[in-house]
Amino acid sequence: MNEVSFSRKVKEVHFGAWVFDPKTQTLSDGEVERELEPLLFKLLSYFIINNDQVITRQNLVDDVWCQNYVDDNAINRAISELRKILKSDKQRGLVLKTHYRKGYSFVFEPIIIYHDQLSTETQHTSPDIPFTQNHINSAIKNTGQGKRAKSIKAVTFIAGALALMLIGSQFTPSVESAPDVIEKPIEESVLSWIEGRYTLLNLSPDKRQLLFAFIPSDGENYTLVVKDLNTGYEKRLGEEQVNYFPVGWSVDSSTVYYRIVKEDTCQVWRLNADFNSSSEYLFPCEPAGLSGIGVDNTHFIYSKRGYRNKDELAALTSRDLVSGEEYQITSPNLNSYGDNLLAYIPEKETIIFERLQFDTSELYMTDLDGGNQVKLYEAENRIWALNYDRSKNMLVWLDTVESKVYGYSLTENKLSNVTKLLGNINYASYQSVGLNEFLTVSYPFLQDIYTYDPTTDQLTEKIKSPYEDVFALDVQDHTILLRRLGNKLAIKKISSDGQVSQLGLPDGQYTGISYDKEQDQLLVQYQNKIEVYDYGSLSLIASVVVDGIIISSEFLLNNRIGYVVLDEQKVRSRAYIYSLEDSKETKLPMVNLRWVGQLNEYQYVTLSSDDKVLLYDAKKGEVSATVNLPKALYKHSEAIGNGLYYHSDGKSIYRVDFYAEEPLTEIYSVDASKFVIQNLRISETSGQLLLDILEVRQNQLLKVKVLD
C-alpha cells in the first residue's frame, strides 16, 4: 500500500510552476489559482507523495478510490481532468507521464515547504496505509528504507488531516442541534378509486406525473401506470402472465424505465412517457427490486443487487446503454445491505442515495464517478424514498414509522425541518411533492404468524391481528411474540384461547427474542446488548453489553448463548459464545458472519456475509461443510433445533442436510406475489416451524396535504 496524505506540518509543495497548498486544496502559479475537488486533490497528493515510482491502475483502485473495482473509464476521466488542471500559461509541460501498459508517474521532484521552516531538500515518502474512512484517526507509520527512511524522520503522516479536508471540502454535514419538531394535521384525498393494490410510487422530476405498479382486485399480474397529476388521466402497460414494475425516470421526465418479470426472468425496458412509441429493451436484471435514473439517452445509473456475490447487497452502478459497459460508483461494506439510489440532481451532477446498515439508514451524496462521497445524515428508520425540492434546494422524505416529514437543506448542509403528522396514519410507498404535500399508498400488508408442519406439508394460520407481529415463540401452553406499537415493540403473551396480555417486560427497542425450554429462559436482544431472564419470575440472569451492533443471537446447548456482533466501524462481524454459568466469552475463529446456531454437541451452523451456510466442527477446529444458498427473494432467515436446520429465502423453505449429495431440499413455497416469509423458527413444544409471513392486501392511492 502507498501513502496518500500529507502531514499537518507541510505548508506547501513546489513543483514546476505550481505551488500546491494541501490545507486549502489549491494550486497557484502566481497568476491563476485553482481549487481542487476532493478526488483530484487526493489523486494529486498521491502522485506527489509517491513520485519515485510508476503508479499502476491497481494502485489507484486500492489506495485512492479504496475500492475493490473501479471502471477504467472512471480512472481515465480522473487522470484527464487532473492533467487539465495542471496546465497553465506558465506550466505548459507534462506533469503526469503515461508508461505504456504500466501506469503513470509524476515527472517532477517536489519540494516540500514546512511551516516556519524552509526546506530545499526534495522530500520523499514511503508506502503505508491508504486513506479510507476507517483510518480517520489512525497515525501512519513509516515503512520505508534507506534514503527514503531518512527523509521520513522529519514527519509523521496523519490520515485524519486529509480525511477532514476531503469531507469538509464542499458539503459538510452540520453538527448543530436538530430542529424543533412541529406537529401538524393532514388532509387525505383519494387519487384513484379502482380497487386493487398500488405500490412502488415514482414521481417524475418535474413532479407532473406519477409512475407506479397496480394490480386490480380480480387480477393476477401487476401493470405499469403513468398518471398525469393535473388531469388524472392514466396510461397503462401490461400483459397476462407478466408483471410490470417501475424503475425510474429520465432526468427530463420524458422517458420511463421499467422492468418486466416473468417467472425467474427479469428485463429492464424504457418507453416514452406519452406511450406513443415502441418500448426499447435495455438489459437483463435480477427479479428483486431495482431503482434507477436515466442521466441522458445513453447513460443509466441504478442500484444493482449482487455486489460481491451477495444477493442482499446492492451498489450504485453506471451503465452505458450503447456499449453495455458498467462501472461501479459505490462500494458498500459487506456487512450491510448496501446502497439504494434515491435521487439525481442534474444541475449539480449529484447522486443522492441511502446506505442501509444493520442498525441505521445513512443518507449520502456523491458525484457520477463516486469520488466525492459525503455522509449527510443518519436516521434510525429507513429512508425508502426521497425527492429533491429545487425551489428550496432541499431533500424531503417521509419517515413511515414515526409519521414525520424531514427536510434536509443542501444550502445549510443540515436537517432544517421536521414535521410530525397528526392522526391515525399508516402509509407505505410515498413520494414527496414538497414539505407540505406528498403522494402515498395506504399500508398494504398484513404481518401475521403461521405454522408449517413438515410431516403433513400443511401451512396453518396461528395468530392474526391488525398489528405487526414477529418472532413468535411457543412457550409451555401459550405463545409470546413481538408486537409493534408505534416506534417501540412490546412482548405480548397469547393464550391458547386467543387472549392477549403483556408478558411483564416494558415496551422497548427490541430487535429479537428467543426461548430455551431446557433452562426455561428468555433471551431479549437489543441493538447493543442481550438480556437473559428466568421466564417464570422474569428476574434478570445475565446482561451482555457489546461494542458494536448485535446482528443476531440464539440460545445454544449447555446453558450458553451465541451471538454475532458487527464492529463499531461497521466493517467486520464476529461470532461469540457466552456461558451463562461462568460468564466466560469465547470467540469463534471465523469472520464476517450473520448468524450462529448449534446443531449438536460439537457442530455449529453459521450464516456468512457472502450467503453461505457453514458447518463448523469445534472438536476438529475447522469448517467441515459449506452450502451455497439460493438467491434471496426477500432475505435469508434460518431456524435450528432438535438437531435440524431449516433455511428460507423469503419464498421457499429448505431443509438442509450437510452431508447429502444435494444438501438443500425445498419442502414448501409460498405464492411470492401475495406472501413473503420474513422469519422462521422451530417450535420448542411441537417441533413445527413458526413463520412470520407478510401478506399483501388491497390499498388506496392517496394525496396528503399537511395543514397549517
matplotlib code that plots the C-alpha trace (Angstrom):
import matplotlib.pyplot as plt

x = [0.0, 1.2, 0.8, -1.9, -1.8, 0.3, 1.5, -0.1, 3.5, 3.5, 2.7, 3.0, 4.6, 6.5, 6.7, 7.2, 5.5, 3.0, 2.6, 0.3, -1.4, -2.7, -4.6, -6.8, -6.6, -5.5, -2.9, -1.3, 1.3, 1.4, -1.3, -4.0, -5.3, -7.4, -9.3, -9.2, -12.3, -11.7, -11.0, -8.5, -6.9, -6.5, -5.1, -2.6, -1.4, -0.9, 1.2, 3.4, 4.0, 4.8, 6.7, 9.6, 7.6, 5.3, 1.7, -0.4, -4.1, -4.4, -2.5, -5.1, -8.0, -6.6, -5.1, -7.1, -10.6, -10.2, -12.5, -12.3, -13.1, -13.2, -14.1, -11.2, -13.4, -13.6, -9.8, -9.3, -11.7, -10.0, -6.5, -7.7, -9.2, -6.1, -3.9, -6.2, -6.0, -2.2, -1.8, -1.5, 0.4, 3.3, 3.1, 2.9, 5.0, 3.9, 3.3, 1.9, 3.7, 2.0, 4.0, 2.5, 0.8, 2.4, 0.7, 1.6, 4.4, 4.9, 7.7, 8.9, 10.8, 8.5, 10.0, 8.2, 7.9, 7.1, 5.5, 8.2, 10.9, 12.3, 13.4, 15.2, 15.6, 13.4, 11.2, 10.1, 7.6, 7.1, 4.4, 1.9, -1.8, -4.1, -6.7, -10.1, -12.9, -11.8, -8.4, -9.5, -7.8, -5.1, -1.4, 0.5, 3.9, 6.8, 7.9, 10.4, 14.1, 17.4, 17.3, 13.5, 13.6, 15.9, 13.6, 10.6, 12.0, 11.0, 7.3, 4.6, 1.8, -1.7, -4.5, -7.1, -5.9, -6.7, -10.0, -11.2, -10.3, -11.9, -15.2, -15.3, -14.4, -17.8, -20.5, -20.0, -22.8, -23.8, -23.3, -25.9, -28.8, -31.8, -34.7, -37.8, -40.5, -43.7, -47.0, -49.5, -52.8, -53.2, -55.9, -56.2, -57.8, -58.1, -56.3, -57.8, -61.0, -60.1, -59.9, -56.6, -53.0, -50.9, -47.1, -43.7, -44.6, -42.1, -42.7, -41.3, -38.5, -40.9, -43.5, -46.3, -46.6, -46.6, -45.3, -46.5, -47.4, -51.0, -52.8, -56.7, -58.6, -59.5, -56.2, -53.2, -50.4, -49.0, -49.4, -47.4, -49.3, -48.3, -50.8, -51.0, -51.4, -53.1, -55.7, -55.9, -55.5, -53.8, -51.8, -51.3, -48.9, -49.3, -50.0, -51.1, -48.6, -46.1, -45.5, -44.5, -42.7, -41.4, -37.6, -37.4, -37.5, -35.1, -34.0, -36.1, -39.3, -39.8, -39.0, -40.0, -37.8, -39.4, -38.8, -40.8, -40.7, -41.9, -41.1, -37.4, -36.7, -36.2, -35.6, -35.2, -37.0, -37.8, -40.6, -41.7, -43.8, -46.5, -46.7, -46.7, -43.6, -42.3, -40.7, -36.9, -35.2, -32.1, -30.6, -31.4, -31.8, -32.5, -36.2, -35.7, -36.3, -34.4, -34.4, -32.7, -32.4, -31.7, -28.9, -29.1, -30.2, -27.2, -26.3, -28.3, -27.5, -29.1, -28.9, -27.6, -28.0, -25.5, -22.5, -19.5, -21.8, -24.0, -27.6, -28.9, -26.1, -26.6, -24.1, -24.7, -23.7, -23.5, -24.3, -23.6, -26.8, -25.0, -22.0, -23.5, -20.4, -20.8, -18.7, -19.3, -20.0, -20.1, -18.5, -20.6, -19.3, -20.0, -21.7, -24.6, -27.5, -25.7, -26.8, -30.3, -30.5, -32.8, -32.4, -30.2, -29.8, -28.6, -27.6, -25.3, -24.3, -25.0, -26.4, -28.4, -28.5, -29.3, -26.7, -28.6, -26.6, -27.9, -28.8, -29.3, -30.1, -27.4, -28.1, -25.2, -24.4, -21.7, -20.8, -21.2, -17.8, -18.4, -15.2, -16.7, -18.9, -20.3, -22.5, -25.2, -27.5, -28.0, -31.6, -32.9, -35.6, -35.4, -35.3, -37.3, -37.7, -36.7, -37.4, -35.5, -37.3, -35.5, -37.1, -35.8, -32.6, -33.9, -34.1, -37.6, -38.7, -41.3, -40.5, -43.3, -42.5, -42.8, -45.0, -42.6, -41.7, -38.0, -36.3, -32.6, -31.2, -28.4, -27.8, -27.3, -26.0, -28.2, -31.6, -33.8, -37.4, -39.2, -43.0, -44.9, -48.2, -51.2, -53.8, -54.2, -51.5, -50.2, -48.5, -46.1, -44.7, -44.5, -43.2, -42.8, -44.1, -42.7, -42.7, -46.5, -47.7, -46.9, -48.3, -48.6, -50.4, -52.1, -50.2, -50.9, -49.5, -50.7, -48.0, -49.1, -47.9, -48.3, -47.2, -45.9, -45.9, -43.1, -44.7, -48.1, -46.9, -49.7, -49.5, -51.9, -52.7, -51.8, -52.1, -53.9, -54.2, -54.3, -50.8, -47.3, -46.4, -43.0, -40.7, -43.4, -42.2, -44.2, -43.6, -45.3, -49.1, -49.0, -47.2, -45.1, -44.2, -43.0, -45.8, -45.1, -46.7, -45.6, -41.8, -41.5, -42.0, -44.0, -43.6, -47.1, -48.4, -51.1, -53.0, -54.4, -57.9, -56.5, -56.4, -53.7, -51.7, -48.4, -45.6, -44.3, -41.3, -41.6, -42.0, -38.6, -36.4, -36.1, -34.6, -35.3, -36.3, -35.5, -36.6, -34.7, -37.1, -34.4, -33.5, -36.9, -35.1, -36.0, -33.4, -34.1, -32.0, -31.3, -29.1, -26.0, -26.9, -28.5, -30.5, -31.4, -34.3, -35.7, -39.0, -41.1, -40.1, -38.7, -35.7, -32.6, -29.9, -27.4, -26.8, -24.2, -23.2, -21.1, -19.1, -20.8, -24.2, -25.7, -26.9, -28.4, -28.5, -29.6, -29.7, -27.1, -26.7, -25.3, -26.7, -24.9, -25.9, -24.4, -24.4, -22.9, -21.5, -20.7, -17.8, -18.2, -16.7, -19.5, -16.9, -16.2, -18.5, -17.5, -19.4, -19.2, -20.3, -21.2, -21.6, -24.4, -22.8, -19.4, -19.9, -17.0, -16.9, -15.4, -14.8, -15.4, -12.4, -14.4, -15.2, -18.0, -20.8, -24.5, -25.9, -24.7, -26.6, -25.7, -26.7, -25.3, -22.6, -19.7, -21.2, -22.2, -24.1, -23.2, -24.6, -21.7, -22.0, -21.4, -24.6, -23.1, -24.0, -21.0, -20.9, -18.1, -16.8, -15.5, -13.8, -11.7, -11.5, -12.4, -15.3, -16.4, -19.1, -20.2, -23.6, -24.2, -27.6, -30.1, -30.6, -32.9, -36.2, -36.7, -34.0, -32.2, -33.6, -32.9, -34.2, -32.3, -33.4, -33.8, -30.8, -32.5, -31.6, -34.0, -33.4, -35.7, -35.0, -38.3, -40.3, -39.3, -38.3, -35.4, -34.3, -30.5, -28.6, -24.9, -23.7, -26.3, -25.2, -27.8, -27.8, -30.8, -34.2, -37.2, -40.1, -42.5, -43.0, -45.5, -47.0, -44.4, -47.0, -49.0, -46.8, -43.2, -41.6, -39.8, -38.5, -38.8, -38.1, -38.7, -41.3, -39.9, -43.2, -44.5, -41.4, -43.3, -42.0, -43.2, -43.3, -43.6, -45.4, -46.1, -49.4, -50.2, -53.7, -55.7, -54.9, -55.5, -53.5, -53.7, -52.7, -51.8, -51.7, -50.0, -52.2, -51.0]
y = [0.0, 3.5, 6.7, 9.2, 12.0, 14.9, 15.9, 18.9, 20.3, 20.7, 24.3, 23.9, 21.8, 23.3, 21.5, 23.0, 26.4, 25.3, 25.9, 23.4, 24.1, 20.9, 22.8, 24.9, 22.3, 24.9, 25.3, 28.6, 29.6, 33.2, 34.3, 31.8, 29.9, 26.7, 24.9, 21.1, 18.9, 16.1, 13.3, 15.3, 16.7, 13.1, 12.0, 14.8, 14.2, 10.6, 11.2, 13.8, 11.6, 8.6, 10.5, 8.0, 5.1, 4.2, 4.1, 1.3, 1.5, -1.1, 1.2, 3.9, 1.5, 0.3, 3.5, 6.4, 5.0, 2.5, 0.1, -3.5, -2.4, 0.8, 1.1, 2.1, 4.9, 6.5, 6.4, 7.8, 10.7, 11.5, 11.4, 13.6, 16.1, 16.3, 16.9, 19.8, 21.3, 21.1, 23.0, 26.8, 29.5, 29.1, 25.3, 24.0, 20.9, 17.4, 16.8, 13.2, 10.8, 7.7, 4.5, 2.2, -0.8, 0.1, 3.2, 6.8, 8.7, 12.2, 13.8, 16.4, 16.0, 18.1, 20.4, 20.3, 23.5, 23.2, 25.8, 28.1, 26.2, 26.5, 23.2, 22.9, 19.2, 17.0, 15.1, 11.5, 9.4, 5.8, 3.3, 2.7, 2.6, 4.1, 6.6, 5.2, 6.4, 3.7, 5.3, 8.9, 8.9, 6.4, 7.6, 6.2, 4.6, 4.8, 1.5, 3.0, 2.1, 3.8, 7.3, 7.4, 6.5, 9.4, 12.0, 10.5, 11.1, 14.7, 14.0, 11.6, 11.3, 11.7, 10.3, 12.2, 15.5, 14.5, 12.9, 16.1, 18.2, 15.8, 15.6, 19.3, 20.4, 21.3, 19.7, 19.4, 17.9, 20.2, 19.2, 21.7, 20.5, 19.1, 21.5, 21.6, 19.1, 20.8, 18.9, 19.5, 17.9, 16.4, 16.1, 13.0, 12.6, 9.5, 9.7, 6.5, 4.6, 1.4, -1.4, -3.3, -2.9, 0.1, 0.1, 1.4, 5.1, 7.1, 10.8, 12.4, 15.0, 17.8, 16.5, 16.4, 12.6, 9.6, 6.2, 3.1, -0.6, -1.7, -5.0, -4.9, -6.9, -9.5, -9.5, -11.8, -9.6, -6.0, -3.4, -0.3, 3.0, 6.6, 9.1, 12.8, 14.6, 17.6, 15.8, 12.5, 10.7, 7.3, 5.3, 1.6, -1.1, -4.8, -8.3, -11.7, -13.8, -10.9, -8.4, -4.8, -2.7, 0.9, 1.5, 5.3, 8.3, 10.2, 13.5, 15.4, 13.4, 12.3, 8.6, 5.9, 3.0, -0.2, -3.9, -6.9, -10.1, -13.4, -16.4, -16.1, -13.8, -10.0, -7.4, -3.6, -1.6, 2.0, 3.8, 7.4, 8.7, 9.6, 5.9, 7.0, 5.0, 1.4, 0.0, -0.5, -3.4, -2.4, -5.2, -8.2, -7.8, -9.7, -10.3, -8.4, -4.7, -2.1, 1.7, 3.8, 7.1, 8.0, 10.6, 11.1, 9.0, 6.7, 6.6, 5.0, 4.8, 2.2, 0.2, -3.2, -6.1, -8.9, -6.8, -9.0, -12.0, -11.2, -11.1, -8.9, -6.3, -3.5, -1.0, 2.0, 1.3, 3.3, 1.6, 2.7, 1.8, 1.7, -0.4, -2.3, -1.5, -0.8, 0.6, 0.6, 4.0, 3.0, 0.2, -0.6, -2.8, -6.5, -6.4, -4.1, -4.1, -1.7, 1.4, 2.4, 5.1, 7.9, 10.9, 12.6, 16.4, 17.1, 20.7, 19.6, 16.3, 14.8, 11.4, 11.0, 7.5, 5.6, 3.3, 0.7, -0.5, -3.2, -0.6, 2.7, 4.3, 6.7, 9.5, 10.1, 12.2, 11.6, 12.6, 10.4, 8.8, 8.1, 10.0, 12.5, 10.6, 12.7, 11.4, 13.9, 12.4, 9.2, 8.1, 5.4, 4.3, 3.6, 6.3, 4.4, 7.2, 10.9, 13.8, 17.0, 20.3, 22.6, 25.8, 25.2, 23.3, 20.7, 16.9, 15.8, 12.4, 10.7, 8.5, 6.0, 4.6, 7.8, 9.7, 12.6, 14.6, 15.5, 18.3, 18.4, 21.7, 21.4, 25.2, 25.0, 21.4, 20.3, 18.9, 22.0, 20.8, 18.1, 17.9, 15.3, 14.3, 14.0, 11.3, 7.6, 7.2, 4.1, 4.7, 2.6, 3.7, 7.5, 10.4, 14.0, 16.9, 19.2, 19.7, 20.1, 17.6, 14.1, 11.1, 7.8, 4.5, 3.2, 0.3, -2.8, -5.5, -7.9, -9.3, -12.5, -15.8, -19.1, -22.7, -25.2, -28.9, -30.6, -34.1, -33.1, -30.2, -28.0, -24.3, -23.0, -19.6, -19.3, -15.7, -13.0, -9.4, -5.8, -5.4, -6.2, -9.4, -11.1, -13.5, -15.8, -18.5, -21.4, -21.4, -24.0, -23.7, -20.3, -18.1, -15.0, -12.5, -9.0, -6.6, -3.2, -0.3, 3.0, 3.1, 0.5, -3.2, -4.9, -8.6, -10.0, -13.3, -15.1, -17.8, -20.9, -19.3, -16.1, -13.9, -11.2, -9.9, -8.1, -10.5, -8.2, -6.5, -2.9, -1.9, -1.1, -1.1, -4.9, -6.5, -10.1, -12.7, -16.4, -19.1, -22.0, -24.8, -26.7, -23.8, -22.0, -18.8, -15.9, -14.0, -10.4, -8.8, -5.0, -3.2, -3.4, -5.7, -9.0, -9.7, -13.2, -13.7, -16.5, -16.9, -17.8, -14.9, -12.5, -12.0, -10.9, -13.7, -12.0, -8.9, -8.8, -5.4, -5.2, -2.5, -2.6, -3.8, -7.2, -8.7, -11.9, -14.1, -17.6, -20.0, -22.8, -26.1, -26.4, -23.1, -20.9, -18.2, -17.4, -14.0, -12.1, -8.6, -6.1, -3.8, -0.1, 0.7, -1.5, -3.4, -6.8, -9.1, -11.8, -14.6, -15.2, -17.9, -16.8, -19.2, -18.2, -20.4, -18.8, -15.6, -16.5, -15.4, -17.4, -16.1, -18.4, -18.4, -17.0, -13.5, -11.9, -13.9, -13.1, -15.8, -18.7, -21.7, -25.1, -28.3, -30.8, -31.1, -30.2, -28.8, -25.2, -23.7, -20.2, -18.0, -16.0, -12.5, -13.9, -16.0, -19.4, -21.7, -23.2, -26.2, -25.7, -28.6, -27.3, -30.7, -30.5, -26.7, -26.5, -25.9, -29.3, -28.4, -25.4, -24.9, -22.2, -20.7, -19.7, -16.0, -14.4, -13.0, -11.0, -12.0, -15.1, -16.5, -19.7, -22.0, -24.6, -27.0, -30.7, -31.5, -30.0, -26.9, -25.0, -22.1, -19.6, -17.2, -15.4, -17.6, -21.1, -23.2, -25.6, -28.5, -28.6, -31.9, -31.0, -34.5, -35.2, -35.0, -32.2, -30.6, -28.2, -29.8, -27.4, -28.5, -25.6, -22.5, -19.5, -17.5, -14.7, -12.3, -12.4, -13.6, -13.2, -15.3, -12.9, -15.2, -18.8, -20.7, -24.2, -24.6, -25.9, -27.6, -29.0, -29.3, -27.4, -24.3, -20.9, -18.4, -14.6, -14.0, -10.7, -10.8, -8.2, -6.8, -4.1, -0.5, 3.1, 5.7, 8.9, 12.6, 14.0, 17.7, 19.0, 21.7, 24.8]
z = [0.0, -0.8, 1.3, 0.2, 2.7, 3.9, 7.4, 9.0, 9.2, 5.4, 4.4, 0.6, -2.1, -5.1, -8.5, -11.9, -12.0, -9.4, -5.6, -4.0, -0.7, 0.9, 3.6, 1.2, -1.6, -4.1, -6.9, -7.8, -10.4, -9.3, -11.8, -11.6, -8.6, -8.9, -6.2, -6.5, -5.9, -3.4, -5.8, -7.8, -4.6, -3.3, -6.7, -7.0, -3.4, -4.1, -7.2, -5.4, -2.3, -4.4, -7.1, -7.2, -8.7, -11.5, -10.2, -11.6, -12.1, -9.4, -7.0, -7.8, -7.2, -3.9, -2.5, -4.0, -4.7, -1.9, -3.7, -5.0, -8.5, -10.4, -14.1, -16.4, -17.7, -14.3, -13.9, -17.4, -16.7, -13.4, -14.9, -17.9, -15.5, -13.4, -16.4, -17.5, -14.0, -14.1, -17.3, -17.4, -19.4, -17.0, -16.8, -20.3, -19.9, -18.9, -15.2, -15.4, -17.7, -19.1, -19.1, -21.7, -20.1, -16.8, -15.3, -14.6, -12.9, -11.5, -13.6, -11.0, -7.8, -5.5, -2.9, 0.5, 2.5, 6.2, 8.5, 10.0, 8.1, 4.6, 3.2, -0.2, 0.1, -2.1, 0.3, -0.4, 1.4, 2.0, 1.2, 4.0, 4.7, 2.1, 3.3, 4.0, 6.3, 8.8, 9.2, 10.0, 13.4, 12.7, 12.8, 9.9, 10.5, 8.1, 6.5, 4.0, 4.0, 3.0, 1.7, 1.9, 5.6, 6.5, 5.0, 6.6, 10.1, 9.7, 9.6, 10.7, 8.2, 9.7, 7.5, 9.5, 8.2, 4.6, 5.7, 7.3, 4.3, 1.9, 3.8, 4.5, 1.0, -0.5, 1.7, 5.4, 7.4, 10.3, 13.9, 15.1, 17.2, 15.4, 14.5, 16.7, 15.7, 14.6, 14.9, 12.0, 11.0, 7.5, 4.8, 2.7, -0.7, -2.9, -6.3, -7.7, -6.8, -8.7, -6.2, -6.0, -4.9, -5.5, -5.0, -6.0, -6.5, -8.5, -9.1, -12.3, -11.8, -13.0, -10.4, -13.0, -13.5, -11.2, -12.2, -10.2, -10.3, -9.9, -9.8, -9.8, -7.1, -9.7, -11.4, -11.3, -12.6, -12.0, -14.7, -15.2, -14.8, -15.6, -14.1, -15.1, -11.8, -13.4, -15.4, -13.6, -16.9, -16.7, -19.2, -18.6, -19.9, -19.1, -20.4, -19.0, -17.1, -16.9, -14.0, -14.8, -12.2, -12.2, -12.2, -12.7, -14.9, -17.2, -15.8, -18.3, -17.3, -20.9, -20.5, -18.1, -17.2, -16.1, -15.6, -16.7, -14.6, -15.9, -13.6, -13.0, -15.9, -15.5, -18.1, -18.0, -20.7, -21.4, -23.1, -24.0, -21.1, -23.5, -24.5, -28.2, -29.2, -29.0, -25.9, -26.1, -24.3, -22.4, -20.3, -18.1, -14.3, -11.1, -10.2, -6.9, -6.6, -8.7, -8.9, -11.5, -13.3, -16.9, -16.8, -20.5, -23.5, -23.3, -19.6, -16.7, -13.0, -10.8, -7.6, -8.6, -6.3, -6.1, -5.2, -4.1, -5.0, -2.0, -3.2, -0.4, -1.0, -3.6, -5.1, -7.3, -10.8, -14.0, -17.3, -20.9, -22.7, -26.0, -25.3, -22.3, -20.2, -16.5, -13.7, -10.0, -8.4, -4.7, -2.6, 0.5, 3.3, 3.0, 6.4, 5.3, 2.9, 0.6, -1.4, -2.6, -5.3, -4.2, -6.5, -9.1, -9.3, -12.8, -12.4, -9.5, -11.1, -7.7, -6.7, -3.5, -2.0, 1.1, 2.6, 4.7, 7.7, 10.1, 12.7, 10.8, 7.5, 6.2, 3.7, 1.3, -1.7, -4.4, -7.9, -11.0, -10.5, -6.8, -6.0, -3.5, -1.1, 1.7, 4.5, 5.1, 7.8, 9.8, 10.5, 12.9, 10.3, 6.6, 4.0, 1.5, -1.0, -1.3, -3.6, -4.3, -3.8, -6.3, -5.1, -1.6, -2.5, -0.1, 0.2, 1.5, 2.8, 5.0, 8.0, 7.8, 11.2, 13.2, 10.7, 10.3, 7.2, 7.1, 5.2, 4.7, 3.4, 0.9, 1.3, 5.0, 5.0, 7.8, 8.8, 8.8, 9.0, 11.0, 10.9, 12.9, 11.2, 13.4, 13.1, 12.6, 9.9, 8.3, 5.0, 2.8, -0.6, -0.9, -3.0, -1.7, -3.8, -1.1, 2.7, 2.8, 0.2, -0.7, -2.6, -0.9, -0.6, 2.5, 4.2, 2.0, 4.3, 7.0, 9.2, 10.9, 12.4, 10.7, 11.5, 9.0, 9.7, 7.7, 8.3, 6.7, 4.5, 6.0, 6.5, 9.1, 10.3, 14.0, 15.1, 13.0, 14.2, 12.9, 14.3, 13.0, 14.9, 14.6, 16.3, 17.7, 20.2, 21.7, 25.4, 27.6, 26.8, 25.2, 22.6, 23.0, 20.3, 19.5, 18.5, 17.1, 18.9, 17.3, 17.3, 20.0, 20.4, 23.1, 24.2, 24.2, 25.6, 23.6, 25.4, 23.7, 23.5, 21.9, 25.0, 24.8, 27.7, 28.5, 29.4, 32.1, 30.5, 29.4, 25.8, 24.2, 21.2, 20.9, 17.9, 18.7, 21.3, 21.9, 24.3, 25.9, 27.0, 28.9, 31.2, 30.9, 30.0, 27.8, 25.7, 24.7, 22.1, 21.7, 19.3, 21.6, 24.4, 25.3, 28.4, 29.7, 32.1, 34.1, 32.3, 35.3, 37.5, 34.8, 37.0, 35.2, 34.9, 32.7, 30.7, 27.9, 26.5, 23.4, 21.5, 18.1, 16.8, 17.6, 14.3, 15.7, 18.8, 19.8, 22.7, 22.3, 24.2, 27.7, 29.0, 26.6, 24.0, 20.7, 19.1, 16.2, 16.6, 13.8, 14.9, 15.5, 12.1, 10.6, 8.6, 10.2, 12.2, 14.7, 16.4, 20.1, 22.6, 26.1, 29.0, 31.4, 34.1, 34.4, 32.3, 30.0, 26.4, 23.5, 20.0, 17.0, 14.7, 11.7, 10.5, 8.5, 9.9, 10.1, 12.4, 14.6, 16.0, 17.4, 15.7, 18.2, 20.9, 18.7, 15.5, 14.9, 11.9, 10.8, 8.0, 6.4, 5.0, 1.5, 1.7, 2.6, 5.3, 7.1, 9.4, 12.0, 13.9, 17.2, 18.0, 14.9, 14.9, 11.2, 8.8, 7.7, 5.2, 3.1, 1.4, -1.2, -0.7, -3.4, -4.1, -1.6, -2.8, 0.4, 2.9, 4.3, 7.6, 9.5, 12.2, 14.2, 16.9, 17.7, 15.5, 12.4, 10.4, 8.0, 5.7, 3.9, 1.0, 1.5, -0.9, -0.1, 2.9, 2.7, 4.9, 5.0, 5.2, 5.1, 4.1, 1.3, -2.3, -2.7, 0.7, 0.1, -0.2, -0.9, 1.3, 0.9, -1.2, -0.9, -3.7, -4.0, -5.5, -2.3, 0.5, 1.9, 4.6, 6.9, 9.7, 10.8, 14.0, 15.3, 18.0, 21.2, 22.0, 18.7, 16.5, 13.8, 12.1, 13.2, 10.3, 10.2, 6.9, 5.2, 3.2, 0.5, 0.5, -1.3, -0.5, -1.8, -3.7, -1.8, -1.9, 1.5, 2.3, 5.5, 7.0, 9.0]

ax = plt.figure().add_subplot(projection="3d")
ax.plot(x, y, z, "-o")
ax.set_aspect("equal")
plt.show()
